[in-house]
Amino acid sequence: MIIENTKWQVPKNDDGTIVLNSEPEGIIATIDGIICSIPLDPANRHYAAIMEMVDAGTLTIEEAD
């Protein structure tokens, strides 16, 4: 599995701005060439793989836009 382009997914207002003081809802990532929305659930295999890579220092999750 190739995971790249990871970015935090956060709630946004109707005008597209980030809701102030909001917590991430998930992670947007490209997995094997497909853009995916990954829930913050340790039981989710993609989330678990991303966190393993982050802990190993081989992947960084970018801040939300």
PDB file of N, CA, C, O and CB in Angstrom:
ATOM      1  N   MET A   1       0.853  -1.172   0.000  1.00  0.00           N
ATOM      2  CA  MET A   1       0.000   0.000   0.000  1.00  0.00           C
ATOM      3  C   MET A   1       0.900   1.236   0.000  1.00  0.00           C
ATOM      4  O   MET A   1       1.792   1.363   0.839  1.00  0.00           O
ATOM      5  CB  MET A   1      -0.972  -0.003   1.230  1.00  0.00           C
ATOM      6  N   ILE A   2       0.661   2.139  -0.942  1.00  0.00           N
ATOM      7  CA  ILE A   2       1.423   3.382  -1.035  1.00  0.00           C
ATOM      8  C   ILE A   2       0.532   4.519  -0.533  1.00  0.00           C
ATOM      9  O   ILE A   2      -0.517   4.808  -1.109  1.00  0.00           O
ATOM     10  CB  ILE A   2       1.913   3.648  -2.509  1.00  0.00           C
ATOM     11  N   ILE A   3       0.974   5.155   0.551  1.00  0.00           N
ATOM     12  CA  ILE A   3       0.213   6.254   1.158  1.00  0.00           C
ATOM     13  C   ILE A   3       1.012   7.540   1.000  1.00  0.00           C
ATOM     14  O   ILE A   3       2.178   7.607   1.387  1.00  0.00           O
ATOM     15  CB  ILE A   3      -0.095   5.970   2.671  1.00  0.00           C
ATOM     16  N   GLU A   4       0.379   8.557   0.428  1.00  0.00           N
ATOM     17  CA  GLU A   4       1.054   9.847   0.247  1.00  0.00           C
ATOM     18  C   GLU A   4       0.034  10.978   0.310  1.00  0.00           C
ATOM     19  O   GLU A   4      -1.173  10.739   0.331  1.00  0.00           O
ATOM     20  CB  GLU A   4       1.822   9.887  -1.100  1.00  0.00           C
ATOM     21  N   ASN A   5       0.530  12.202   0.338  1.00  0.00           N
ATOM     22  CA  ASN A   5      -0.301  13.414   0.343  1.00  0.00           C
ATOM     23  C   ASN A   5      -1.324  13.426   1.476  1.00  0.00           C
ATOM     24  O   ASN A   5      -2.496  13.724   1.246  1.00  0.00           O
ATOM     25  CB  ASN A   5      -1.021  13.550  -0.984  1.00  0.00           C
ATOM     26  N   THR A   6      -0.897  13.109   2.683  1.00  0.00           N
ATOM     27  CA  THR A   6      -1.811  13.090   3.819  1.00  0.00           C
ATOM     28  C   THR A   6      -2.034  14.500   4.351  1.00  0.00           C
ATOM     29  O   THR A   6      -1.107  15.304   4.448  1.00  0.00           O
ATOM     30  CB  THR A   6      -1.270  12.182   4.930  1.00  0.00           C
ATOM     31  N   LYS A   7      -3.298  14.778   4.695  1.00  0.00           N
ATOM     32  CA  LYS A   7      -3.669  16.102   5.203  1.00  0.00           C
ATOM     33  C   LYS A   7      -4.833  15.930   6.175  1.00  0.00           C
ATOM     34  O   LYS A   7      -5.745  15.141   5.926  1.00  0.00           O
ATOM     35  CB  LYS A   7      -4.051  17.082   4.030  1.00  0.00           C
ATOM     36  N   TRP A   8      -4.799  16.669   7.282  1.00  0.00           N
ATOM     37  CA  TRP A   8      -5.900  16.628   8.238  1.00  0.00           C
ATOM     38  C   TRP A   8      -7.161  17.148   7.582  1.00  0.00           C
ATOM     39  O   TRP A   8      -7.113  18.107   6.812  1.00  0.00           O
ATOM     40  CB  TRP A   8      -5.569  17.447   9.498  1.00  0.00           C
ATOM     41  N   GLN A   9      -8.284  16.526   7.878  1.00  0.00           N
ATOM     42  CA  GLN A   9      -9.589  16.963   7.405  1.00  0.00           C
ATOM     43  C   GLN A   9     -10.323  17.571   8.595  1.00  0.00           C
ATOM     44  O   GLN A   9     -10.517  16.911   9.616  1.00  0.00           O
ATOM     45  CB  GLN A   9     -10.404  15.775   6.769  1.00  0.00           C
ATOM     46  N   VAL A  10     -10.731  18.833   8.459  1.00  0.00           N
ATOM     47  CA  VAL A  10     -11.398  19.536   9.555  1.00  0.00           C
ATOM     48  C   VAL A  10     -12.730  20.102   9.070  1.00  0.00           C
ATOM     49  O   VAL A  10     -12.923  20.291   7.869  1.00  0.00           O
ATOM     50  CB  VAL A  10     -10.498  20.669  10.114  1.00  0.00           C
ATOM     51  N   PRO A  11     -13.654  20.374  10.003  1.00  0.00           N
ATOM     52  CA  PRO A  11     -14.935  20.962   9.596  1.00  0.00           C
ATOM     53  C   PRO A  11     -14.739  22.366   9.021  1.00  0.00           C
ATOM     54  O   PRO A  11     -13.867  23.122   9.449  1.00  0.00           O
ATOM     55  CB  PRO A  11     -15.906  21.013  10.790  1.00  0.00           C
ATOM     56  N   LYS A  12     -15.582  22.684   8.038  1.00  0.00           N
ATOM     57  CA  LYS A  12     -15.500  24.012   7.408  1.00  0.00           C
ATOM     58  C   LYS A  12     -16.860  24.691   7.432  1.00  0.00           C
ATOM     59  O   LYS A  12     -17.905  24.040   7.420  1.00  0.00           O
ATOM     60  CB  LYS A  12     -14.986  23.900   5.952  1.00  0.00           C
ATOM     61  N   ASN A  13     -16.816  26.008   7.465  1.00  0.00           N
ATOM     62  CA  ASN A  13     -18.022  26.827   7.383  1.00  0.00           C
ATOM     63  C   ASN A  13     -18.554  26.801   5.949  1.00  0.00           C
ATOM     64  O   ASN A  13     -17.885  26.300   5.045  1.00  0.00           O
ATOM     65  CB  ASN A  13     -17.734  28.290   7.840  1.00  0.00           C
ATOM     66  N   ASP A  14     -19.754  27.340   5.744  1.00  0.00           N
ATOM     67  CA  ASP A  14     -20.361  27.391   4.409  1.00  0.00           C
ATOM     68  C   ASP A  14     -19.499  28.146   3.403  1.00  0.00           C
ATOM     69  O   ASP A  14     -19.554  27.874   2.204  1.00  0.00           O
ATOM     70  CB  ASP A  14     -21.730  28.037   4.487  1.00  0.00           C
ATOM     71  N   ASP A  15     -18.701  29.098   3.893  1.00  0.00           N
ATOM     72  CA  ASP A  15     -17.844  29.870   2.991  1.00  0.00           C
ATOM     73  C   ASP A  15     -16.498  29.196   2.734  1.00  0.00           C
ATOM     74  O   ASP A  15     -15.642  29.760   2.052  1.00  0.00           O
ATOM     75  CB  ASP A  15     -17.616  31.253   3.561  1.00  0.00           C
ATOM     76  N   GLY A  16     -16.306  27.988   3.278  1.00  0.00           N
ATOM     77  CA  GLY A  16     -15.085  27.230   3.031  1.00  0.00           C
ATOM     78  C   GLY A  16     -13.974  27.467   4.030  1.00  0.00           C
ATOM     79  O   GLY A  16     -12.920  26.839   3.930  1.00  0.00           O
ATOM     80  N   THR A  17     -14.178  28.361   5.000  1.00  0.00           N
ATOM     81  CA  THR A  17     -13.151  28.602   6.012  1.00  0.00           C
ATOM     82  C   THR A  17     -13.239  27.539   7.103  1.00  0.00           C
ATOM     83  O   THR A  17     -14.306  26.977   7.351  1.00  0.00           O
ATOM     84  CB  THR A  17     -13.299  30.018   6.622  1.00  0.00           C
ATOM     85  N   ILE A  18     -12.122  27.275   7.739  1.00  0.00           N
ATOM     86  CA  ILE A  18     -12.068  26.272   8.798  1.00  0.00           C
ATOM     87  C   ILE A  18     -12.797  26.782  10.032  1.00  0.00           C
ATOM     88  O   ILE A  18     -12.640  27.939  10.422  1.00  0.00           O
ATOM     89  CB  ILE A  18     -10.607  25.915   9.141  1.00  0.00           C
ATOM     90  N   VAL A  19     -13.594  25.912  10.644  1.00  0.00           N
ATOM     91  CA  VAL A  19     -14.286  26.247  11.883  1.00  0.00           C
ATOM     92  C   VAL A  19     -13.227  26.434  12.964  1.00  0.00           C
ATOM     93  O   VAL A  19     -12.403  25.549  13.190  1.00  0.00           O
ATOM     94  CB  VAL A  19     -15.328  25.136  12.285  1.00  0.00           C
ATOM     95  N   LEU A  20     -13.250  27.587  13.629  1.00  0.00           N
ATOM     96  CA  LEU A  20     -12.255  27.896  14.650  1.00  0.00           C
ATOM     97  C   LEU A  20     -12.298  26.888  15.790  1.00  0.00           C
ATOM     98  O   LEU A  20     -13.369  26.427  16.184  1.00  0.00           O
ATOM     99  CB  LEU A  20     -12.471  29.304  15.190  1.00  0.00           C
ATOM    100  N   ASN A  21     -11.126  26.552  16.314  1.00  0.00           N
ATOM    101  CA  ASN A  21     -10.967  25.649  17.451  1.00  0.00           C
ATOM    102  C   ASN A  21     -11.593  24.274  17.224  1.00  0.00           C
ATOM    103  O   ASN A  21     -12.021  23.621  18.176  1.00  0.00           O
ATOM    104  CB  ASN A  21     -11.570  26.273  18.677  1.00  0.00           C
ATOM    105  N   SER A  22     -11.645  23.839  15.983  1.00  0.00           N
ATOM    106  CA  SER A  22     -12.224  22.535  15.688  1.00  0.00           C
ATOM    107  C   SER A  22     -11.153  21.452  15.683  1.00  0.00           C
ATOM    108  O   SER A  22      -9.985  21.717  15.396  1.00  0.00           O
ATOM    109  CB  SER A  22     -12.950  22.565  14.343  1.00  0.00           C
ATOM    110  N   GLU A  23     -11.557  20.258  15.998  1.00  0.00           N
ATOM    111  CA  GLU A  23     -10.673  19.096  15.991  1.00  0.00           C
ATOM    112  C   GLU A  23     -10.768  18.413  14.627  1.00  0.00           C
ATOM    113  O   GLU A  23     -11.807  18.496  13.971  1.00  0.00           O
ATOM    114  CB  GLU A  23     -11.040  18.102  17.141  1.00  0.00           C
ATOM    115  N   PRO A  24      -9.708  17.745  14.193  1.00  0.00           N
ATOM    116  CA  PRO A  24      -9.776  17.015  12.922  1.00  0.00           C
ATOM    117  C   PRO A  24     -10.878  15.959  12.937  1.00  0.00           C
ATOM    118  O   PRO A  24     -11.140  15.323  13.959  1.00  0.00           O
ATOM    119  CB  PRO A  24      -8.431  16.354  12.619  1.00  0.00           C
ATOM    120  N   GLU A  25     -11.519  15.788  11.776  1.00  0.00           N
ATOM    121  CA  GLU A  25     -12.570  14.790  11.608  1.00  0.00           C
ATOM    122  C   GLU A  25     -12.023  13.527  10.960  1.00  0.00           C
ATOM    123  O   GLU A  25     -12.610  12.451  11.077  1.00  0.00           O
ATOM    124  CB  GLU A  25     -13.715  15.356  10.772  1.00  0.00           C
ATOM    125  N   GLY A  26     -10.901  13.669  10.280  1.00  0.00           N
ATOM    126  CA  GLY A  26     -10.332  12.547   9.553  1.00  0.00           C
ATOM    127  C   GLY A  26      -9.058  12.965   8.859  1.00  0.00           C
ATOM    128  O   GLY A  26      -8.491  14.019   9.146  1.00  0.00           O
ATOM    129  N   ILE A  27      -8.620  12.133   7.950  1.00  0.00           N
ATOM    130  CA  ILE A  27      -7.410  12.397   7.175  1.00  0.00           C
ATOM    131  C   ILE A  27      -7.750  12.179   5.707  1.00  0.00           C
ATOM    132  O   ILE A  27      -8.396  11.192   5.355  1.00  0.00           O
ATOM    133  CB  ILE A  27      -6.215  11.476   7.629  1.00  0.00           C
ATOM    134  N   ILE A  28      -7.318  13.095   4.856  1.00  0.00           N
ATOM    135  CA  ILE A  28      -7.417  12.926   3.413  1.00  0.00           C
ATOM    136  C   ILE A  28      -6.045  12.424   2.965  1.00  0.00           C
ATOM    137  O   ILE A  28      -5.019  12.990   3.342  1.00  0.00           O
ATOM    138  CB  ILE A  28      -7.837  14.280   2.671  1.00  0.00           C
ATOM    139  N   ALA A  29      -6.031  11.372   2.169  1.00  0.00           N
ATOM    140  CA  ALA A  29      -4.755  10.816   1.709  1.00  0.00           C
ATOM    141  C   ALA A  29      -4.932  10.191   0.338  1.00  0.00           C
ATOM    142  O   ALA A  29      -6.036   9.813  -0.052  1.00  0.00           O
ATOM    143  CB  ALA A  29      -4.213   9.771   2.711  1.00  0.00           C
ATOM    144  N   THR A  30      -3.834  10.089  -0.383  1.00  0.00           N
ATOM    145  CA  THR A  30      -3.822   9.339  -1.631  1.00  0.00           C
ATOM    146  C   THR A  30      -3.265   7.964  -1.294  1.00  0.00           C
ATOM    147  O   THR A  30      -2.124   7.835  -0.851  1.00  0.00           O
ATOM    148  CB  THR A  30      -2.970  10.064  -2.757  1.00  0.00           C
ATOM    149  N   ILE A  31      -4.080   6.941  -1.508  1.00  0.00           N
ATOM    150  CA  ILE A  31      -3.671   5.566  -1.211  1.00  0.00           C
ATOM    151  C   ILE A  31      -3.722   4.776  -2.506  1.00  0.00           C
ATOM    152  O   ILE A  31      -4.783   4.606  -3.106  1.00  0.00           O
ATOM    153  CB  ILE A  31      -4.586   4.911  -0.113  1.00  0.00           C
ATOM    154  N   ASP A  32      -2.570   4.299  -2.924  1.00  0.00           N
ATOM    155  CA  ASP A  32      -2.447   3.561  -4.192  1.00  0.00           C
ATOM    156  C   ASP A  32      -3.078   4.331  -5.352  1.00  0.00           C
ATOM    157  O   ASP A  32      -3.731   3.751  -6.219  1.00  0.00           O
ATOM    158  CB  ASP A  32      -3.104   2.176  -4.068  1.00  0.00           C
ATOM    159  N   GLY A  33      -2.869   5.654  -5.351  1.00  0.00           N
ATOM    160  CA  GLY A  33      -3.325   6.502  -6.443  1.00  0.00           C
ATOM    161  C   GLY A  33      -4.761   6.975  -6.336  1.00  0.00           C
ATOM    162  O   GLY A  33      -5.238   7.685  -7.220  1.00  0.00           O
ATOM    163  N   ILE A  34      -5.467   6.598  -5.270  1.00  0.00           N
ATOM    164  CA  ILE A  34      -6.867   6.984  -5.102  1.00  0.00           C
ATOM    165  C   ILE A  34      -6.985   7.914  -3.895  1.00  0.00           C
ATOM    166  O   ILE A  34      -6.479   7.595  -2.820  1.00  0.00           O
ATOM    167  CB  ILE A  34      -7.778   5.728  -4.927  1.00  0.00           C
ATOM    168  N   ILE A  35      -7.652   9.065  -4.062  1.00  0.00           N
ATOM    169  CA  ILE A  35      -7.854   9.994  -2.958  1.00  0.00           C
ATOM    170  C   ILE A  35      -8.927   9.422  -2.041  1.00  0.00           C
ATOM    171  O   ILE A  35     -10.023   9.087  -2.488  1.00  0.00           O
ATOM    172  CB  ILE A  35      -8.254  11.413  -3.474  1.00  0.00           C
ATOM    173  N   CYS A  36      -8.599   9.313  -0.743  1.00  0.00           N
ATOM    174  CA  CYS A  36      -9.491   8.689   0.234  1.00  0.00           C
ATOM    175  C   CYS A  36      -9.679   9.591   1.444  1.00  0.00           C
ATOM    176  O   CYS A  36      -8.811  10.396   1.779  1.00  0.00           O
ATOM    177  CB  CYS A  36      -8.942   7.327   0.671  1.00  0.00           C
ATOM    178  N   SER A  37     -10.819   9.443   2.089  1.00  0.00           N
ATOM    179  CA  SER A  37     -11.095  10.087   3.362  1.00  0.00           C
ATOM    180  C   SER A  37     -11.051   8.991   4.423  1.00  0.00           C
ATOM    181  O   SER A  37     -11.839   8.046   4.384  1.00  0.00           O
ATOM    182  CB  SER A  37     -12.487  10.841   3.352  1.00  0.00           C
ATOM    183  N   ILE A  38     -10.123   9.127   5.371  1.00  0.00           N
ATOM    184  CA  ILE A  38      -9.912   8.092   6.374  1.00  0.00           C
ATOM    185  C   ILE A  38     -10.424   8.581   7.725  1.00  0.00           C
ATOM    186  O   ILE A  38     -10.015   9.644   8.194  1.00  0.00           O
ATOM    187  CB  ILE A  38      -8.416   7.705   6.462  1.00  0.00           C
ATOM    188  N   PRO A  39     -11.323   7.809   8.360  1.00  0.00           N
ATOM    189  CA  PRO A  39     -11.806   8.201   9.688  1.00  0.00           C
ATOM    190  C   PRO A  39     -10.722   8.024  10.740  1.00  0.00           C
ATOM    191  O   PRO A  39      -9.801   7.225  10.571  1.00  0.00           O
ATOM    192  CB  PRO A  39     -13.044   7.383  10.071  1.00  0.00           C
ATOM    193  N   LEU A  40     -10.840   8.775  11.825  1.00  0.00           N
ATOM    194  CA  LEU A  40      -9.869   8.677  12.922  1.00  0.00           C
ATOM    195  C   LEU A  40     -10.270   7.510  13.825  1.00  0.00           C
ATOM    196  O   LEU A  40     -10.703   7.702  14.961  1.00  0.00           O
ATOM    197  CB  LEU A  40      -9.796  10.018  13.739  1.00  0.00           C
ATOM    198  N   ASP A  41     -10.115   6.320  13.301  1.00  0.00           N
ATOM    199  CA  ASP A  41     -10.529   5.103  13.988  1.00  0.00           C
ATOM    200  C   ASP A  41      -9.372   4.116  13.984  1.00  0.00           C
ATOM    201  O   ASP A  41      -8.987   3.628  12.922  1.00  0.00           O
ATOM    202  CB  ASP A  41     -11.787   4.484  13.322  1.00  0.00           C
ATOM    203  N   PRO A  42      -8.804   3.808  15.165  1.00  0.00           N
ATOM    204  CA  PRO A  42      -7.672   2.886  15.226  1.00  0.00           C
ATOM    205  C   PRO A  42      -7.970   1.514  14.615  1.00  0.00           C
ATOM    206  O   PRO A  42      -7.043   0.797  14.238  1.00  0.00           O
ATOM    207  CB  PRO A  42      -7.244   2.711  16.657  1.00  0.00           C
ATOM    208  N   ALA A  43      -9.255   1.137  14.512  1.00  0.00           N
ATOM    209  CA  ALA A  43      -9.617  -0.145  13.912  1.00  0.00           C
ATOM    210  C   ALA A  43      -9.596  -0.084  12.380  1.00  0.00           C
ATOM    211  O   ALA A  43      -9.652  -1.120  11.717  1.00  0.00           O
ATOM    212  CB  ALA A  43     -11.000  -0.576  14.397  1.00  0.00           C
ATOM    213  N   ASN A  44      -9.515   1.134  11.815  1.00  0.00           N
ATOM    214  CA  ASN A  44      -9.456   1.297  10.363  1.00  0.00           C
ATOM    215  C   ASN A  44      -8.037   0.997   9.902  1.00  0.00           C
ATOM    216  O   ASN A  44      -7.083   1.600  10.395  1.00  0.00           O
ATOM    217  CB  ASN A  44      -9.892   2.738   9.934  1.00  0.00           C
ATOM    218  N   ARG A  45      -7.889   0.067   8.959  1.00  0.00           N
ATOM    219  CA  ARG A  45      -6.541  -0.366   8.546  1.00  0.00           C
ATOM    220  C   ARG A  45      -5.719   0.758   7.919  1.00  0.00           C
ATOM    221  O   ARG A  45      -4.499   0.795   8.086  1.00  0.00           O
ATOM    222  CB  ARG A  45      -6.649  -1.514   7.560  1.00  0.00           C
ATOM    223  N   HIS A  46      -6.368   1.670   7.203  1.00  0.00           N
ATOM    224  CA  HIS A  46      -5.627   2.775   6.595  1.00  0.00           C
ATOM    225  C   HIS A  46      -5.155   3.760   7.667  1.00  0.00           C
ATOM    226  O   HIS A  46      -4.020   4.232   7.622  1.00  0.00           O
ATOM    227  CB  HIS A  46      -6.500   3.500   5.549  1.00  0.00           C
ATOM    228  N   TYR A  47      -6.023   4.065   8.623  1.00  0.00           N
ATOM    229  CA  TYR A  47      -5.638   4.947   9.726  1.00  0.00           C
ATOM    230  C   TYR A  47      -4.479   4.323  10.509  1.00  0.00           C
ATOM    231  O   TYR A  47      -3.508   5.005  10.837  1.00  0.00           O
ATOM    232  CB  TYR A  47      -6.850   5.217  10.664  1.00  0.00           C
ATOM    233  N   ALA A  48      -4.583   3.033  10.805  1.00  0.00           N
ATOM    234  CA  ALA A  48      -3.523   2.348  11.548  1.00  0.00           C
ATOM    235  C   ALA A  48      -2.197   2.402  10.784  1.00  0.00           C
ATOM    236  O   ALA A  48      -1.144   2.621  11.383  1.00  0.00           O
ATOM    237  CB  ALA A  48      -3.920   0.884  11.819  1.00  0.00           C
ATOM    238  N   ALA A  49      -2.248   2.203   9.469  1.00  0.00           N
ATOM    239  CA  ALA A  49      -1.024   2.248   8.659  1.00  0.00           C
ATOM    240  C   ALA A  49      -0.429   3.649   8.647  1.00  0.00           C
ATOM    241  O   ALA A  49       0.787   3.813   8.746  1.00  0.00           O
ATOM    242  CB  ALA A  49      -1.312   1.787   7.220  1.00  0.00           C
ATOM    243  N   ILE A  50      -1.288   4.663   8.525  1.00  0.00           N
ATOM    244  CA  ILE A  50      -0.807   6.047   8.528  1.00  0.00           C
ATOM    245  C   ILE A  50      -0.132   6.371   9.863  1.00  0.00           C
ATOM    246  O   ILE A  50       0.958   6.941   9.883  1.00  0.00           O
ATOM    247  CB  ILE A  50      -1.974   7.032   8.262  1.00  0.00           C
ATOM    248  N   MET A  51      -0.775   6.010  10.973  1.00  0.00           N
ATOM    249  CA  MET A  51      -0.211   6.311  12.294  1.00  0.00           C
ATOM    250  C   MET A  51       1.101   5.557  12.523  1.00  0.00           C
ATOM    251  O   MET A  51       2.009   6.075  13.173  1.00  0.00           O
ATOM    252  CB  MET A  51      -1.222   5.955  13.398  1.00  0.00           C
ATOM    253  N   GLU A  52       1.201   4.350  11.999  1.00  0.00           N
ATOM    254  CA  GLU A  52       2.455   3.595  12.090  1.00  0.00           C
ATOM    255  C   GLU A  52       3.574   4.333  11.365  1.00  0.00           C
ATOM    256  O   GLU A  52       4.692   4.439  11.870  1.00  0.00           O
ATOM    257  CB  GLU A  52       2.281   2.177  11.501  1.00  0.00           C
ATOM    258  N   MET A  53       3.262   4.840  10.178  1.00  0.00           N
ATOM    259  CA  MET A  53       4.257   5.572   9.393  1.00  0.00           C
ATOM    260  C   MET A  53       4.633   6.897  10.067  1.00  0.00           C
ATOM    261  O   MET A  53       5.799   7.291  10.062  1.00  0.00           O
ATOM    262  CB  MET A  53       3.725   5.835   7.974  1.00  0.00           C
ATOM    263  N   VAL A  54       3.646   7.577  10.644  1.00  0.00           N
ATOM    264  CA  VAL A  54       3.912   8.827  11.361  1.00  0.00           C
ATOM    265  C   VAL A  54       4.826   8.543  12.550  1.00  0.00           C
ATOM    266  O   VAL A  54       5.807   9.257  12.761  1.00  0.00           O
ATOM    267  CB  VAL A  54       2.583   9.495  11.836  1.00  0.00           C
ATOM    268  N   ASP A  55       4.513   7.503  13.331  1.00  0.00           N
ATOM    269  CA  ASP A  55       5.332   7.131  14.492  1.00  0.00           C
ATOM    270  C   ASP A  55       6.757   6.753  14.089  1.00  0.00           C
ATOM    271  O   ASP A  55       7.707   7.008  14.829  1.00  0.00           O
ATOM    272  CB  ASP A  55       4.684   5.967  15.241  1.00  0.00           C
ATOM    273  N   ALA A  56       6.898   6.143  12.912  1.00  0.00           N
ATOM    274  CA  ALA A  56       8.224   5.741  12.428  1.00  0.00           C
ATOM    275  C   ALA A  56       8.987   6.926  11.821  1.00  0.00           C
ATOM    276  O   ALA A  56      10.179   6.819  11.532  1.00  0.00           O
ATOM    277  CB  ALA A  56       8.088   4.618  11.388  1.00  0.00           C
ATOM    278  N   GLY A  57       8.296   8.047  11.631  1.00  0.00           N
ATOM    279  CA  GLY A  57       8.953   9.222  11.059  1.00  0.00           C
ATOM    280  C   GLY A  57       9.060   9.192   9.537  1.00  0.00           C
ATOM    281  O   GLY A  57       9.825   9.963   8.956  1.00  0.00           O
ATOM    282  N   THR A  58       8.302   8.311   8.888  1.00  0.00           N
ATOM    283  CA  THR A  58       8.370   8.202   7.437  1.00  0.00           C
ATOM    284  C   THR A  58       7.234   8.919   6.715  1.00  0.00           C
ATOM    285  O   THR A  58       7.193   8.949   5.485  1.00  0.00           O
ATOM    286  CB  THR A  58       8.370   6.763   7.048  1.00  0.00           C
ATOM    287  N   LEU A  59       6.301   9.503   7.496  1.00  0.00           N
ATOM    288  CA  LEU A  59       5.171  10.205   6.916  1.00  0.00           C
ATOM    289  C   LEU A  59       4.784  11.357   7.844  1.00  0.00           C
ATOM    290  O   LEU A  59       4.830  11.226   9.067  1.00  0.00           O
ATOM    291  CB  LEU A  59       3.969   9.238   6.685  1.00  0.00           C
ATOM    292  N   THR A  60       4.407  12.477   7.250  1.00  0.00           N
ATOM    293  CA  THR A  60       3.930  13.639   8.000  1.00  0.00           C
ATOM    294  C   THR A  60       2.540  13.999   7.488  1.00  0.00           C
ATOM    295  O   THR A  60       2.295  13.987   6.282  1.00  0.00           O
ATOM    296  CB  THR A  60       4.914  14.854   7.861  1.00  0.00           C
ATOM    297  N   ILE A  61       1.632  14.318   8.405  1.00  0.00           N
ATOM    298  CA  ILE A  61       0.298  14.740   8.018  1.00  0.00           C
ATOM    299  C   ILE A  61       0.287  16.267   7.969  1.00  0.00           C
ATOM    300  O   ILE A  61       0.574  16.926   8.968  1.00  0.00           O
ATOM    301  CB  ILE A  61      -0.786  14.190   9.007  1.00  0.00           C
ATOM    302  N   GLU A  62      -0.043  16.819   6.813  1.00  0.00           N
ATOM    303  CA  GLU A  62      -0.053  18.276   6.640  1.00  0.00           C
ATOM    304  C   GLU A  62      -1.264  18.891   7.331  1.00  0.00           C
ATOM    305  O   GLU A  62      -2.289  18.237   7.523  1.00  0.00           O
ATOM    306  CB  GLU A  62      -0.052  18.646   5.144  1.00  0.00           C
ATOM    307  N   GLU A  63      -1.123  20.160   7.698  1.00  0.00           N
ATOM    308  CA  GLU A  63      -2.237  20.909   8.275  1.00  0.00           C
ATOM    309  C   GLU A  63      -3.322  21.090   7.210  1.00  0.00           C
ATOM    310  O   GLU A  63      -3.030  21.099   6.014  1.00  0.00           O
ATOM    311  CB  GLU A  63      -1.759  22.293   8.822  1.00  0.00           C
ATOM    312  N   ALA A  64      -4.561  21.232   7.650  1.00  0.00           N
ATOM    313  CA  ALA A  64      -5.679  21.459   6.747  1.00  0.00           C
ATOM    314  C   ALA A  64      -5.570  22.830   6.091  1.00  0.00           C
ATOM    315  O   ALA A  64      -4.965  23.753   6.636  1.00  0.00           O
ATOM    316  CB  ALA A  64      -7.007  21.333   7.497  1.00  0.00           C
ATOM    317  N   ASP A  65      -6.164  22.940   4.917  1.00  0.00           N
ATOM    318  CA  ASP A  65      -6.190  24.227   4.183  1.00  0.00           C
ATOM    319  C   ASP A  65      -7.272  25.109   4.752  1.00  0.00           C
ATOM    320  O   ASP A  65      -7.464  26.231   4.283  1.00  0.00           O
ATOM    321  CB  ASP A  65      -6.425  24.010   2.660  1.00  0.00           C
TER     322      ASP A  65
END
